[in-house]
Amino acid sequence: MANIKSAKKRIKVIETKTLRNKMVKSKLKTLIKKFEAAVEAGDKTEAAEQLKVCTSELSKAAAKGIMHKNTVSRKISRLSATLNKMA
């Protein structure tokens, strides 16, 4: 356990940021599942709409440093490829 006041504060800050990161990652997983469900259902318009939302949220996560930019790029690429295979 930390003894120094600044170290105690850092622990609190890290806990707060960890919670925020978990919430964002959970939201992203949910959005990706919705996209995959639309693809499974064969609804291309709904899948395209979900892809747009997923892409936006993934990009925001990369900008905030929650996820690495290459990871986000790879996920977006794979989701786009899945949508293009529907055509």
N, CA, C and O atoms as a CHARMM CRD file, in Angstrom:
* protein
*
  348
    1    1 MET  N      0.84500  -1.18600   0.00000 PROA 1      0.00000
    2    1 MET  CA     0.00000   0.00000   0.00000 PROA 1      0.00000
    3    1 MET  C      0.89000   1.24900   0.00000 PROA 1      0.00000
    4    1 MET  O      1.94900   1.28600   0.62700 PROA 1      0.00000
    5    2 ALA  N      0.42500   2.25600  -0.72000 PROA 2      0.00000
    6    2 ALA  CA     1.19800   3.49200  -0.84300 PROA 2      0.00000
    7    2 ALA  C      1.15400   4.29700   0.45500 PROA 2      0.00000
    8    2 ALA  O      0.12300   4.35900   1.12400 PROA 2      0.00000
    9    3 ASN  N      2.27900   4.90700   0.79900 PROA 3      0.00000
   10    3 ASN  CA     2.36200   5.76400   1.98500 PROA 3      0.00000
   11    3 ASN  C      2.33800   7.23900   1.62800 PROA 3      0.00000
   12    3 ASN  O      1.87500   8.07000   2.41000 PROA 3      0.00000
   13    4 ILE  N      2.83600   7.55600   0.44900 PROA 4      0.00000
   14    4 ILE  CA     2.94800   8.95600   0.03200 PROA 4      0.00000
   15    4 ILE  C      1.59800   9.43600  -0.51200 PROA 4      0.00000
   16    4 ILE  O      0.89600   8.70700  -1.21300 PROA 4      0.00000
   17    5 LYS  N      1.26000  10.67300  -0.17000 PROA 5      0.00000
   18    5 LYS  CA    -0.03800  11.23300  -0.54100 PROA 5      0.00000
   19    5 LYS  C     -0.26700  11.21300  -2.05100 PROA 5      0.00000
   20    5 LYS  O     -1.35300  10.85400  -2.50500 PROA 5      0.00000
   21    6 SER  N      0.74100  11.59400  -2.83000 PROA 6      0.00000
   22    6 SER  CA     0.58700  11.63700  -4.28900 PROA 6      0.00000
   23    6 SER  C      0.38500  10.22800  -4.85700 PROA 6      0.00000
   24    6 SER  O     -0.34700  10.05200  -5.83100 PROA 6      0.00000
   25    7 ALA  N      1.02900   9.23000  -4.25300 PROA 7      0.00000
   26    7 ALA  CA     0.86500   7.84600  -4.71600 PROA 7      0.00000
   27    7 ALA  C     -0.56000   7.35500  -4.43800 PROA 7      0.00000
   28    7 ALA  O     -1.14000   6.62100  -5.23700 PROA 7      0.00000
   29    8 LYS  N     -1.11000   7.76800  -3.30000 PROA 8      0.00000
   30    8 LYS  CA    -2.49600   7.39300  -2.96800 PROA 8      0.00000
   31    8 LYS  C     -3.46000   8.01300  -3.98200 PROA 8      0.00000
   32    8 LYS  O     -4.41500   7.37200  -4.42000 PROA 8      0.00000
   33    9 LYS  N     -3.19500   9.26100  -4.34300 PROA 9      0.00000
   34    9 LYS  CA    -4.04300   9.94000  -5.32100 PROA 9      0.00000
   35    9 LYS  C     -3.95200   9.23900  -6.67300 PROA 9      0.00000
   36    9 LYS  O     -4.96600   9.05500  -7.34500 PROA 9      0.00000
   37   10 ARG  N     -2.74600   8.84800  -7.07300 PROA 10     0.00000
   38   10 ARG  CA    -2.57200   8.17000  -8.36300 PROA 10     0.00000
   39   10 ARG  C     -3.37400   6.86900  -8.39600 PROA 10     0.00000
   40   10 ARG  O     -3.95100   6.51700  -9.42500 PROA 10     0.00000
   41   11 ILE  N     -3.40800   6.16200  -7.27100 PROA 11     0.00000
   42   11 ILE  CA    -4.17800   4.91700  -7.20700 PROA 11     0.00000
   43   11 ILE  C     -5.65400   5.19800  -7.45900 PROA 11     0.00000
   44   11 ILE  O     -6.30800   4.46200  -8.19800 PROA 11     0.00000
   45   12 LYS  N     -6.18700   6.26300  -6.84700 PROA 12     0.00000
   46   12 LYS  CA    -7.59300   6.63200  -7.04800 PROA 12     0.00000
   47   12 LYS  C     -7.86100   7.00500  -8.50500 PROA 12     0.00000
   48   12 LYS  O     -8.86700   6.59800  -9.08700 PROA 12     0.00000
   49   13 VAL  N     -6.94400   7.78800  -9.08500 PROA 13     0.00000
   50   13 VAL  CA    -7.09600   8.23200 -10.47800 PROA 13     0.00000
   51   13 VAL  C     -7.07200   7.02900 -11.42500 PROA 13     0.00000
   52   13 VAL  O     -7.86900   6.94600 -12.35900 PROA 13     0.00000
   53   14 ILE  N     -6.15100   6.10200 -11.17000 PROA 14     0.00000
   54   14 ILE  CA    -6.04100   4.91000 -12.01800 PROA 14     0.00000
   55   14 ILE  C     -7.31500   4.08100 -11.94100 PROA 14     0.00000
   56   14 ILE  O     -7.77600   3.56100 -12.95800 PROA 14     0.00000
   57   15 GLU  N     -7.89400   3.95000 -10.73900 PROA 15     0.00000
   58   15 GLU  CA    -9.14000   3.19600 -10.59400 PROA 15     0.00000
   59   15 GLU  C    -10.26100   3.83800 -11.41300 PROA 15     0.00000
   60   15 GLU  O    -11.03800   3.14200 -12.06600 PROA 15     0.00000
   61   16 THR  N    -10.33700   5.16300 -11.37300 PROA 16     0.00000
   62   16 THR  CA   -11.36000   5.88600 -12.12700 PROA 16     0.00000
   63   16 THR  C    -11.18600   5.67100 -13.62600 PROA 16     0.00000
   64   16 THR  O    -12.15300   5.40100 -14.33700 PROA 16     0.00000
   65   17 LYS  N     -9.95800   5.79200 -14.09800 PROA 17     0.00000
   66   17 LYS  CA    -9.68600   5.62500 -15.52700 PROA 17     0.00000
   67   17 LYS  C     -9.92000   4.18200 -15.96400 PROA 17     0.00000
   68   17 LYS  O    -10.41800   3.94000 -17.06400 PROA 17     0.00000
   69   18 THR  N     -9.56300   3.22300 -15.11000 PROA 18     0.00000
   70   18 THR  CA    -9.78800   1.81900 -15.43400 PROA 18     0.00000
   71   18 THR  C    -11.27500   1.54200 -15.59800 PROA 18     0.00000
   72   18 THR  O    -11.68100   0.82700 -16.51300 PROA 18     0.00000
   73   19 LEU  N    -12.08300   2.10600 -14.71500 PROA 19     0.00000
   74   19 LEU  CA   -13.53300   1.92900 -14.79700 PROA 19     0.00000
   75   19 LEU  C    -14.07400   2.52100 -16.09500 PROA 19     0.00000
   76   19 LEU  O    -14.90300   1.90400 -16.76300 PROA 19     0.00000
   77   20 ARG  N    -13.60300   3.72300 -16.45300 PROA 20     0.00000
   78   20 ARG  CA   -14.04100   4.35900 -17.69600 PROA 20     0.00000
   79   20 ARG  C    -13.65500   3.50400 -18.90400 PROA 20     0.00000
   80   20 ARG  O    -14.46200   3.31000 -19.81400 PROA 20     0.00000
   81   21 ASN  N    -12.42800   2.99800 -18.91200 PROA 21     0.00000
   82   21 ASN  CA   -11.96600   2.17400 -20.02000 PROA 21     0.00000
   83   21 ASN  C    -12.79900   0.90900 -20.14600 PROA 21     0.00000
   84   21 ASN  O    -13.13000   0.49000 -21.25500 PROA 21     0.00000
   85   22 LYS  N    -13.14100   0.29600 -19.01200 PROA 22     0.00000
   86   22 LYS  CA   -13.97200  -0.91400 -19.04100 PROA 22     0.00000
   87   22 LYS  C    -15.34200  -0.61500 -19.64400 PROA 22     0.00000
   88   22 LYS  O    -15.86500  -1.39700 -20.43800 PROA 22     0.00000
   89   23 MET  N    -15.92000   0.52800 -19.25800 PROA 23     0.00000
   90   23 MET  CA   -17.24000   0.89800 -19.76900 PROA 23     0.00000
   91   23 MET  C    -17.20500   1.09100 -21.28500 PROA 23     0.00000
   92   23 MET  O    -18.09600   0.63000 -21.99900 PROA 23     0.00000
   93   24 VAL  N    -16.18400   1.76400 -21.76000 PROA 24     0.00000
   94   24 VAL  CA   -16.07300   2.03200 -23.19700 PROA 24     0.00000
   95   24 VAL  C    -15.86100   0.72900 -23.96600 PROA 24     0.00000
   96   24 VAL  O    -16.49000   0.51200 -25.00200 PROA 24     0.00000
   97   25 LYS  N    -14.98000  -0.13800 -23.46500 PROA 25     0.00000
   98   25 LYS  CA   -14.70700  -1.40900 -24.14400 PROA 25     0.00000
   99   25 LYS  C    -15.94400  -2.30200 -24.15200 PROA 25     0.00000
  100   25 LYS  O    -16.20400  -3.00100 -25.13200 PROA 25     0.00000
  101   26 SER  N    -16.70100  -2.27800 -23.06500 PROA 26     0.00000
  102   26 SER  CA   -17.93300  -3.06100 -22.99500 PROA 26     0.00000
  103   26 SER  C    -18.94700  -2.55200 -24.03100 PROA 26     0.00000
  104   26 SER  O    -19.61200  -3.33800 -24.70500 PROA 26     0.00000
  105   27 LYS  N    -19.04700  -1.23800 -24.14100 PROA 27     0.00000
  106   27 LYS  CA   -19.95000  -0.62700 -25.12000 PROA 27     0.00000
  107   27 LYS  C    -19.55400  -1.02700 -26.54000 PROA 27     0.00000
  108   27 LYS  O    -20.41100  -1.33000 -27.37000 PROA 27     0.00000
  109   28 LEU  N    -18.25200  -1.02500 -26.81100 PROA 28     0.00000
  110   28 LEU  CA   -17.75300  -1.40100 -28.14000 PROA 28     0.00000
  111   28 LEU  C    -18.09500  -2.85300 -28.45800 PROA 28     0.00000
  112   28 LEU  O    -18.51300  -3.16300 -29.57300 PROA 28     0.00000
  113   29 LYS  N    -17.92100  -3.73100 -27.49500 PROA 29     0.00000
  114   29 LYS  CA   -18.24900  -5.13900 -27.70400 PROA 29     0.00000
  115   29 LYS  C    -19.72600  -5.31900 -28.02000 PROA 29     0.00000
  116   29 LYS  O    -20.09100  -6.12000 -28.88000 PROA 29     0.00000
  117   30 THR  N    -20.57500  -4.56900 -27.32000 PROA 30     0.00000
  118   30 THR  CA   -22.01300  -4.63400 -27.56000 PROA 30     0.00000
  119   30 THR  C    -22.35100  -4.15900 -28.96700 PROA 30     0.00000
  120   30 THR  O    -23.16100  -4.77800 -29.65900 PROA 30     0.00000
  121   31 LEU  N    -21.73200  -3.06100 -29.38900 PROA 31     0.00000
  122   31 LEU  CA   -21.99500  -2.53300 -30.73300 PROA 31     0.00000
  123   31 LEU  C    -21.54400  -3.52000 -31.80800 PROA 31     0.00000
  124   31 LEU  O    -22.22600  -3.69500 -32.81800 PROA 31     0.00000
  125   32 ILE  N    -20.40900  -4.15800 -31.59300 PROA 32     0.00000
  126   32 ILE  CA   -19.90600  -5.13400 -32.56600 PROA 32     0.00000
  127   32 ILE  C    -20.84200  -6.33700 -32.63200 PROA 32     0.00000
  128   32 ILE  O    -21.08100  -6.87900 -33.71100 PROA 32     0.00000
  129   33 LYS  N    -21.37300  -6.75700 -31.48000 PROA 33     0.00000
  130   33 LYS  CA   -22.32800  -7.86800 -31.46500 PROA 33     0.00000
  131   33 LYS  C    -23.59800  -7.50500 -32.23500 PROA 33     0.00000
  132   33 LYS  O    -24.14900  -8.34100 -32.95100 PROA 33     0.00000
  133   34 LYS  N    -24.06300  -6.26700 -32.09100 PROA 34     0.00000
  134   34 LYS  CA   -25.24600  -5.81800 -32.83200 PROA 34     0.00000
  135   34 LYS  C    -24.97300  -5.85200 -34.33600 PROA 34     0.00000
  136   34 LYS  O    -25.83500  -6.25200 -35.11800 PROA 34     0.00000
  137   35 PHE  N    -23.77400  -5.43100 -34.73600 PROA 35     0.00000
  138   35 PHE  CA   -23.40200  -5.47000 -36.14500 PROA 35     0.00000
  139   35 PHE  C    -23.40700  -6.90800 -36.65300 PROA 35     0.00000
  140   35 PHE  O    -23.96600  -7.19900 -37.71100 PROA 35     0.00000
  141   36 GLU  N    -22.78000  -7.80700 -35.89000 PROA 36     0.00000
  142   36 GLU  CA   -22.71100  -9.20400 -36.30300 PROA 36     0.00000
  143   36 GLU  C    -24.09400  -9.84600 -36.35700 PROA 36     0.00000
  144   36 GLU  O    -24.34300 -10.70700 -37.20000 PROA 36     0.00000
  145   37 ALA  N    -24.99000  -9.43700 -35.47100 PROA 37     0.00000
  146   37 ALA  CA   -26.36500  -9.95400 -35.49300 PROA 37     0.00000
  147   37 ALA  C    -27.08900  -9.49900 -36.75300 PROA 37     0.00000
  148   37 ALA  O    -27.84900 -10.26100 -37.35200 PROA 37     0.00000
  149   38 ALA  N    -26.85100  -8.25300 -37.15100 PROA 38     0.00000
  150   38 ALA  CA   -27.46900  -7.73400 -38.37700 PROA 38     0.00000
  151   38 ALA  C    -26.93800  -8.47900 -39.59800 PROA 38     0.00000
  152   38 ALA  O    -27.68700  -8.74700 -40.53800 PROA 38     0.00000
  153   39 VAL  N    -25.65500  -8.81000 -39.58700 PROA 39     0.00000
  154   39 VAL  CA   -25.05500  -9.55900 -40.69500 PROA 39     0.00000
  155   39 VAL  C    -25.66400 -10.96700 -40.75300 PROA 39     0.00000
  156   39 VAL  O    -25.99700 -11.45900 -41.83100 PROA 39     0.00000
  157   40 GLU  N    -25.80300 -11.60400 -39.59700 PROA 40     0.00000
  158   40 GLU  CA   -26.38500 -12.95200 -39.53300 PROA 40     0.00000
  159   40 GLU  C    -27.82600 -12.95100 -40.03700 PROA 40     0.00000
  160   40 GLU  O    -28.26600 -13.89500 -40.69400 PROA 40     0.00000
  161   41 ALA  N    -28.55100 -11.88200 -39.72100 PROA 41     0.00000
  162   41 ALA  CA   -29.94500 -11.77500 -40.15400 PROA 41     0.00000
  163   41 ALA  C    -30.04300 -11.47900 -41.65400 PROA 41     0.00000
  164   41 ALA  O    -31.10300 -11.65700 -42.25300 PROA 41     0.00000
  165   42 GLY  N    -28.95900 -11.03600 -42.25000 PROA 42     0.00000
  166   42 GLY  CA   -28.94100 -10.73100 -43.68000 PROA 42     0.00000
  167   42 GLY  C    -29.48000  -9.35400 -44.01200 PROA 42     0.00000
  168   42 GLY  O    -29.76700  -9.05900 -45.17200 PROA 42     0.00000
  169   43 ASP  N    -29.62100  -8.51000 -43.00200 PROA 43     0.00000
  170   43 ASP  CA   -30.14800  -7.15400 -43.19400 PROA 43     0.00000
  171   43 ASP  C    -28.99200  -6.20700 -43.49200 PROA 43     0.00000
  172   43 ASP  O    -28.33800  -5.70400 -42.57900 PROA 43     0.00000
  173   44 LYS  N    -28.74900  -5.97100 -44.77800 PROA 44     0.00000
  174   44 LYS  CA   -27.57500  -5.19600 -45.17500 PROA 44     0.00000
  175   44 LYS  C    -27.67300  -3.72400 -44.76500 PROA 44     0.00000
  176   44 LYS  O    -26.67200  -3.12800 -44.36900 PROA 44     0.00000
  177   45 THR  N    -28.86100  -3.13600 -44.85500 PROA 45     0.00000
  178   45 THR  CA   -28.99900  -1.72500 -44.48800 PROA 45     0.00000
  179   45 THR  C    -28.74800  -1.52500 -42.99600 PROA 45     0.00000
  180   45 THR  O    -28.08200  -0.57100 -42.59400 PROA 45     0.00000
  181   46 GLU  N    -29.28400  -2.42600 -42.18300 PROA 46     0.00000
  182   46 GLU  CA   -29.06700  -2.33800 -40.74000 PROA 46     0.00000
  183   46 GLU  C    -27.58900  -2.57400 -40.40900 PROA 46     0.00000
  184   46 GLU  O    -27.02600  -1.89800 -39.54800 PROA 46     0.00000
  185   47 ALA  N    -26.97200  -3.52800 -41.09400 PROA 47     0.00000
  186   47 ALA  CA   -25.55500  -3.82400 -40.87400 PROA 47     0.00000
  187   47 ALA  C    -24.69500  -2.61000 -41.24500 PROA 47     0.00000
  188   47 ALA  O    -23.73100  -2.29100 -40.55000 PROA 47     0.00000
  189   48 ALA  N    -25.04800  -1.94500 -42.33300 PROA 48     0.00000
  190   48 ALA  CA   -24.29300  -0.75700 -42.75800 PROA 48     0.00000
  191   48 ALA  C    -24.41900   0.35800 -41.72200 PROA 48     0.00000
  192   48 ALA  O    -23.44900   1.05700 -41.42700 PROA 48     0.00000
  193   49 GLU  N    -25.61900   0.51600 -41.17700 PROA 49     0.00000
  194   49 GLU  CA   -25.84600   1.52900 -40.14700 PROA 49     0.00000
  195   49 GLU  C    -25.04200   1.19700 -38.88100 PROA 49     0.00000
  196   49 GLU  O    -24.43000   2.07800 -38.27800 PROA 49     0.00000
  197   50 GLN  N    -25.05100  -0.06500 -38.49200 PROA 50     0.00000
  198   50 GLN  CA   -24.29900  -0.49100 -37.31300 PROA 50     0.00000
  199   50 GLN  C    -22.79500  -0.33000 -37.52700 PROA 50     0.00000
  200   50 GLN  O    -22.06500   0.03200 -36.60400 PROA 50     0.00000
  201   51 LEU  N    -22.33800  -0.59900 -38.74900 PROA 51     0.00000
  202   51 LEU  CA   -20.91700  -0.42700 -39.06000 PROA 51     0.00000
  203   51 LEU  C    -20.50900   1.03200 -38.88900 PROA 51     0.00000
  204   51 LEU  O    -19.43000   1.32600 -38.37400 PROA 51     0.00000
  205   52 LYS  N    -21.36900   1.93400 -39.32000 PROA 52     0.00000
  206   52 LYS  CA   -21.09500   3.36300 -39.19700 PROA 52     0.00000
  207   52 LYS  C    -20.93300   3.75300 -37.71700 PROA 52     0.00000
  208   52 LYS  O    -20.02100   4.49700 -37.35600 PROA 52     0.00000
  209   53 VAL  N    -21.82800   3.23900 -36.87800 PROA 53     0.00000
  210   53 VAL  CA   -21.77700   3.52900 -35.44200 PROA 53     0.00000
  211   53 VAL  C    -20.51500   2.91300 -34.82400 PROA 53     0.00000
  212   53 VAL  O    -19.81800   3.56000 -34.04300 PROA 53     0.00000
  213   54 CYS  N    -20.23300   1.65700 -35.18400 PROA 54     0.00000
  214   54 CYS  CA   -19.04700   0.96000 -34.65800 PROA 54     0.00000
  215   54 CYS  C    -17.76800   1.70600 -35.02900 PROA 54     0.00000
  216   54 CYS  O    -16.89000   1.91200 -34.19100 PROA 54     0.00000
  217   55 THR  N    -17.67600   2.10200 -36.28000 PROA 55     0.00000
  218   55 THR  CA   -16.48900   2.79900 -36.76500 PROA 55     0.00000
  219   55 THR  C    -16.26700   4.09100 -35.98200 PROA 55     0.00000
  220   55 THR  O    -15.14600   4.40100 -35.57800 PROA 55     0.00000
  221   56 SER  N    -17.33800   4.83000 -35.77600 PROA 56     0.00000
  222   56 SER  CA   -17.25100   6.08700 -35.04500 PROA 56     0.00000
  223   56 SER  C    -16.77400   5.87100 -33.61300 PROA 56     0.00000
  224   56 SER  O    -15.86600   6.55500 -33.14100 PROA 56     0.00000
  225   57 GLU  N    -17.39300   4.91800 -32.93000 PROA 57     0.00000
  226   57 GLU  CA   -17.04100   4.66700 -31.53100 PROA 57     0.00000
  227   57 GLU  C    -15.62000   4.10200 -31.39000 PROA 57     0.00000
  228   57 GLU  O    -14.89600   4.45200 -30.45700 PROA 57     0.00000
  229   58 LEU  N    -15.23400   3.23400 -32.31600 PROA 58     0.00000
  230   58 LEU  CA   -13.87300   2.69100 -32.27900 PROA 58     0.00000
  231   58 LEU  C    -12.84200   3.80400 -32.47500 PROA 58     0.00000
  232   58 LEU  O    -11.81600   3.84000 -31.79600 PROA 58     0.00000
  233   59 SER  N    -13.12800   4.70800 -33.41000 PROA 59     0.00000
  234   59 SER  CA   -12.20700   5.82200 -33.66900 PROA 59     0.00000
  235   59 SER  C    -12.07700   6.72500 -32.44200 PROA 59     0.00000
  236   59 SER  O    -10.98800   7.20600 -32.12900 PROA 59     0.00000
  237   60 LYS  N    -13.19700   6.94900 -31.75000 PROA 60     0.00000
  238   60 LYS  CA   -13.16400   7.76400 -30.53500 PROA 60     0.00000
  239   60 LYS  C    -12.30100   7.09200 -29.46300 PROA 60     0.00000
  240   60 LYS  O    -11.53900   7.75300 -28.75900 PROA 60     0.00000
  241   61 ALA  N    -12.43500   5.77200 -29.35300 PROA 61     0.00000
  242   61 ALA  CA   -11.64800   5.03200 -28.36200 PROA 61     0.00000
  243   61 ALA  C    -10.15300   5.14900 -28.66900 PROA 61     0.00000
  244   61 ALA  O     -9.33500   5.27400 -27.75800 PROA 61     0.00000
  245   62 ALA  N     -9.80500   5.10700 -29.95400 PROA 62     0.00000
  246   62 ALA  CA    -8.40000   5.23900 -30.34600 PROA 62     0.00000
  247   62 ALA  C     -7.90100   6.65300 -30.04500 PROA 62     0.00000
  248   62 ALA  O     -6.77200   6.83100 -29.58800 PROA 62     0.00000
  249   63 ALA  N     -8.73800   7.64800 -30.29900 PROA 63     0.00000
  250   63 ALA  CA    -8.34500   9.03900 -30.07300 PROA 63     0.00000
  251   63 ALA  C     -8.11700   9.31500 -28.58700 PROA 63     0.00000
  252   63 ALA  O     -7.24100  10.09900 -28.22300 PROA 63     0.00000
  253   64 LYS  N     -8.90700   8.67200 -27.73700 PROA 64     0.00000
  254   64 LYS  CA    -8.77500   8.87700 -26.29600 PROA 64     0.00000
  255   64 LYS  C     -7.69700   8.00200 -25.67400 PROA 64     0.00000
  256   64 LYS  O     -7.39000   8.13700 -24.49000 PROA 64     0.00000
  257   65 GLY  N     -7.12100   7.10400 -26.47100 PROA 65     0.00000
  258   65 GLY  CA    -6.05400   6.26100 -25.95800 PROA 65     0.00000
  259   65 GLY  C     -6.54500   5.03300 -25.21900 PROA 65     0.00000
  260   65 GLY  O     -5.76800   4.36900 -24.53300 PROA 65     0.00000
  261   66 ILE  N     -7.82600   4.72300 -25.34900 PROA 66     0.00000
  262   66 ILE  CA    -8.38700   3.55300 -24.67000 PROA 66     0.00000
  263   66 ILE  C     -7.96200   2.28200 -25.39400 PROA 66     0.00000
  264   66 ILE  O     -7.70300   1.25500 -24.76700 PROA 66     0.00000
  265   67 MET  N     -7.89300   2.36200 -26.71800 PROA 67     0.00000
  266   67 MET  CA    -7.42200   1.24100 -27.52600 PROA 67     0.00000
  267   67 MET  C     -6.31600   1.75300 -28.44600 PROA 67     0.00000
  268   67 MET  O     -6.27700   2.93700 -28.78000 PROA 67     0.00000
  269   68 HSD  N     -5.43000   0.86500 -28.84700 PROA 68     0.00000
  270   68 HSD  CA    -4.33600   1.23600 -29.74500 PROA 68     0.00000
  271   68 HSD  C     -4.89500   1.48700 -31.14400 PROA 68     0.00000
  272   68 HSD  O     -5.83500   0.81600 -31.57300 PROA 68     0.00000
  273   69 LYS  N     -4.32000   2.44500 -31.84500 PROA 69     0.00000
  274   69 LYS  CA    -4.84600   2.83100 -33.15400 PROA 69     0.00000
  275   69 LYS  C     -4.77100   1.70000 -34.17100 PROA 69     0.00000
  276   69 LYS  O     -5.64900   1.58500 -35.02600 PROA 69     0.00000
  277   70 ASN  N     -3.73600   0.86000 -34.09500 PROA 70     0.00000
  278   70 ASN  CA    -3.63900  -0.25600 -35.03600 PROA 70     0.00000
  279   70 ASN  C     -4.69300  -1.32300 -34.75500 PROA 70     0.00000
  280   70 ASN  O     -5.21300  -1.94400 -35.68200 PROA 70     0.00000
  281   71 THR  N     -5.00500  -1.53400 -33.49400 PROA 71     0.00000
  282   71 THR  CA    -6.05000  -2.48200 -33.11400 PROA 71     0.00000
  283   71 THR  C     -7.39200  -2.01300 -33.65500 PROA 71     0.00000
  284   71 THR  O     -8.16300  -2.79700 -34.20600 PROA 71     0.00000
  285   72 VAL  N     -7.65600  -0.73400 -33.49100 PROA 72     0.00000
  286   72 VAL  CA    -8.90900  -0.15800 -33.98300 PROA 72     0.00000
  287   72 VAL  C     -8.97600  -0.26700 -35.50000 PROA 72     0.00000
  288   72 VAL  O    -10.01100  -0.63100 -36.05800 PROA 72     0.00000
  289   73 SER  N     -7.88600   0.04400 -36.15400 PROA 73     0.00000
  290   73 SER  CA    -7.83200  -0.03200 -37.60800 PROA 73     0.00000
  291   73 SER  C     -8.11900  -1.45400 -38.09400 PROA 73     0.00000
  292   73 SER  O     -8.86200  -1.65600 -39.05500 PROA 73     0.00000
  293   74 ARG  N     -7.52200  -2.42900 -37.42100 PROA 74     0.00000
  294   74 ARG  CA    -7.72800  -3.83300 -37.79200 PROA 74     0.00000
  295   74 ARG  C     -9.19100  -4.24700 -37.60600 PROA 74     0.00000
  296   74 ARG  O     -9.76300  -4.92500 -38.45900 PROA 74     0.00000
  297   75 LYS  N     -9.78800  -3.83400 -36.48800 PROA 75     0.00000
  298   75 LYS  CA   -11.18500  -4.19000 -36.22000 PROA 75     0.00000
  299   75 LYS  C    -12.11300  -3.57000 -37.26500 PROA 75     0.00000
  300   75 LYS  O    -13.01400  -4.23600 -37.77500 PROA 75     0.00000
  301   76 ILE  N    -11.89000  -2.29800 -37.57800 PROA 76     0.00000
  302   76 ILE  CA   -12.71800  -1.61800 -38.57200 PROA 76     0.00000
  303   76 ILE  C    -12.57600  -2.30900 -39.92800 PROA 76     0.00000
  304   76 ILE  O    -13.56300  -2.51200 -40.63400 PROA 76     0.00000
  305   77 SER  N    -11.35400  -2.66300 -40.28100 PROA 77     0.00000
  306   77 SER  CA   -11.10200  -3.33000 -41.55100 PROA 77     0.00000
  307   77 SER  C    -11.84000  -4.66400 -41.64100 PROA 77     0.00000
  308   77 SER  O    -12.43800  -4.98500 -42.66700 PROA 77     0.00000
  309   78 ARG  N    -11.79000  -5.43100 -40.56400 PROA 78     0.00000
  310   78 ARG  CA   -12.44800  -6.73900 -40.56800 PROA 78     0.00000
  311   78 ARG  C    -13.96400  -6.61000 -40.59900 PROA 78     0.00000
  312   78 ARG  O    -14.64100  -7.40000 -41.25700 PROA 78     0.00000
  313   79 LEU  N    -14.50000  -5.62500 -39.89700 PROA 79     0.00000
  314   79 LEU  CA   -15.94600  -5.40200 -39.92300 PROA 79     0.00000
  315   79 LEU  C    -16.39000  -4.96900 -41.32300 PROA 79     0.00000
  316   79 LEU  O    -17.42400  -5.42000 -41.81700 PROA 79     0.00000
  317   80 SER  N    -15.61200  -4.09900 -41.95500 PROA 80     0.00000
  318   80 SER  CA   -15.92900  -3.64800 -43.30400 PROA 80     0.00000
  319   80 SER  C    -15.88900  -4.79900 -44.29300 PROA 80     0.00000
  320   80 SER  O    -16.74400  -4.90500 -45.17200 PROA 80     0.00000
  321   81 ALA  N    -14.89200  -5.66000 -44.14300 PROA 81     0.00000
  322   81 ALA  CA   -14.77100  -6.82200 -45.01900 PROA 81     0.00000
  323   81 ALA  C    -15.97200  -7.74200 -44.85700 PROA 81     0.00000
  324   81 ALA  O    -16.46400  -8.30200 -45.83700 PROA 81     0.00000
  325   82 THR  N    -16.44800  -7.90000 -43.62100 PROA 82     0.00000
  326   82 THR  CA   -17.62400  -8.73900 -43.36200 PROA 82     0.00000
  327   82 THR  C    -18.84800  -8.16700 -44.07600 PROA 82     0.00000
  328   82 THR  O    -19.63600  -8.90100 -44.67200 PROA 82     0.00000
  329   83 LEU  N    -18.99400  -6.84000 -44.00400 PROA 83     0.00000
  330   83 LEU  CA   -20.13200  -6.19800 -44.67300 PROA 83     0.00000
  331   83 LEU  C    -20.02500  -6.34700 -46.18400 PROA 83     0.00000
  332   83 LEU  O    -21.02800  -6.59600 -46.85300 PROA 83     0.00000
  333   84 ASN  N    -18.82200  -6.19900 -46.72700 PROA 84     0.00000
  334   84 ASN  CA   -18.64000  -6.30000 -48.18400 PROA 84     0.00000
  335   84 ASN  C    -18.89600  -7.71300 -48.70600 PROA 84     0.00000
  336   84 ASN  O    -19.29300  -7.88300 -49.85900 PROA 84     0.00000
  337   85 LYS  N    -18.67300  -8.72500 -47.86900 PROA 85     0.00000
  338   85 LYS  CA   -18.93500 -10.09800 -48.27900 PROA 85     0.00000
  339   85 LYS  C    -20.43100 -10.37000 -48.42700 PROA 85     0.00000
  340   85 LYS  O    -20.82700 -11.31400 -49.11000 PROA 85     0.00000
  341   86 MET  N    -21.26300  -9.54200 -47.78400 PROA 86     0.00000
  342   86 MET  CA   -22.71100  -9.72200 -47.89300 PROA 86     0.00000
  343   86 MET  C    -23.21300  -9.43300 -49.30500 PROA 86     0.00000
  344   86 MET  O    -24.22600  -9.99300 -49.72400 PROA 86     0.00000
  345   87 ALA  N    -22.52100  -8.56900 -50.04100 PROA 87     0.00000
  346   87 ALA  CA   -22.99900  -8.10100 -51.34100 PROA 87     0.00000
  347   87 ALA  C    -23.04600  -9.17400 -52.39800 PROA 87     0.00000
  348   87 ALA  O    -23.43100  -8.90400 -53.53600 PROA 87     0.00000
